[in-house]
Amino acid sequence: MNNPVISVINSRLFSGRSIQVGLIILVAVVLAGCSGGSTPPRELLLSPDDFPDQVVTETIQEIEDSNLSEAAVLVELKGSEFALLESLVLFESNEVAAKVLAEIKQDQLAQGVDAYPENGFDDNSEIMAEALNGEEGSTLFFVEGAALVRVTLSGRNHADRVWVFARLAREKSGN
């Protein structure tokens, strides 16, 4: 792949290496290109305030990498019945974000997984099985405006609930 964002996502987040290290690298890579004047990418992520009926803890990791100019942030939220990892890469335009998602979907297609449109989403990947903090989880990507958002959910019924969390993330990232 020629896209450095995809390379970082695949090599750091989807390899056998620690997801913690991968997340730190991804966030650092994207924060290097944050520009002033717009909504800070961190404010586009879910937070404990988005779960008023639950006790949720938050860990935000910031990383810098000189290879990319896109703004990126990552948050891990933990509740009693779930763990959520959300990352957001803010590109210069919707077209660029869609192109990166198209590359992710192409990789999925090469593995025999075809993405189907989900109601309410302009463009999305298919759900992928992944581990989060050593537990089975479900991951998906979607584009909202100029943002590429990745949501990984573990916990009870994660595969059935990942779209619920993705919808919350979509609403927040669209602000």
Buried (B, 14 or more C-beta within 10 A) or exposed (E): BEBBBBBBBBEBBBEEEEBEEBBBBBBBBBBBBBEEEEEBBBEBBBBBEBBEEEEBEBEEBBBBBEEBBBBBBBBBBBBEEBBBBBBBBBBEEBEBBBBBBBBBBEBBEEEEEEBEEBEEBBBBBBBBEBEBEEEEBBBBBBBBBBBBBBBBBBBEEBEEBBBEBBBBBBEBBEE
